[in-house]
Amino acid sequence: MTNTDESLYIGCKPYMHGVATSYGYVPSKGAGLAFCILFGLLMVAHIVQFCWKRTWVYVVFAIGCLVELIGWGGRAWSAECPYNSTAFLMQISTLIIAPTFFTAGIYVLLGRLIQLYGRESSVLSPKLYLWIFCTCDVISLFVQAAGGGIASSVSNNKSESDLGTNIMVAGIVFQLFSITIFVVCAIDVFRRVKRLGLLGLATKGRLRPLIGAMVLSIVCIYIRSLYRTVELSQGWTGYLITHQSYFIGLDGVMMVIAVGVFNICHPGWMLPSEIDFSLPKHGLSKSESSASGTLNLKPMAGNTGYGNRF
């Protein structure tokens, strides 16, 4: 590579016909700014919500929005300076890891539901869920960040760039695996609640839309992770990675939905402060469960979610 070639990736050079960018296209400035605004608004809303209800653990949703905002800011920057290596590094290193913060919030939420339903509703304790799946999240985060850093910093060295890409793919595949195990565990929780004859009560009132939000968010993250796995597996010149519309629809839009749904159904508002019944050790018959107590779905004044309990 000549000094002239190296200088192309420093500063702000306009797009030159016939000279490819690291993206394979020039990123859309409109899309970059639109997603910056969206994630900025969602971040502010999450900050207000977790501060208001003092559900500090859900700060992970706001952090994820901030990481997304930085990434889309990098893409907006690349729209003006399509060859700038710093802008490219900024967007790829952040947008690849942002969903791990959203999955962390969902893991916390399932732990809270188990805490409400009772220990009999899960093979694992709420704290153990957090330790296992949040550890998986951290591992995935560091692997993807390391791969993104290697791939983007040596984007003009094919062998080292391929190494970084493979590391990123490994991180995403690991995240997909951990999410899949989490989904299996979540299904087991509701299967156990149903077996105890309390599924109707356990999904009553505001818990129902909250559980629906959790399912929708997981589906969106799963779609995004599948897309990024296929995209990166095709390489830096593959079809998906060189067509921006797929990235906007299957990454940007999916992540807006995944985190935005918790602005509408925020755990601080939707989670009950306590449950008026406790799951019996040996379960209930359907007739007994119908005659048992009802869910208290009134939010606790001043504190909800995990609060100081977790």
ABEGO torsion letter per residue (X at the ends): XBAAAAAAABEBBBBBBGBBBAAGBBBBAAAAAAAAAAAAAAAAAAAAAAAAAGBAAAAAAAAAAAAAAAAAAAAAAAAABAABAAAAAAAAAAAAAAAAAAAAAAAAAAAAAAAAAEAAABABBAAAAAAAAAAAAAAAAAAAAAAAAAAAAAAABAAAAAAAAAAAAAAAAAAAAAAAAAAAAAAAAAAAAAAAGAAAAAABEAAAAAAAAAAAAAAAAAAAAAAAAAAAAAEAABAAAABAAAAAAAAAAAAAAAAAAAAABBAAAABBABBABBBBAAEBBAAAAAABBBBBABBBBGBBEAEAAX
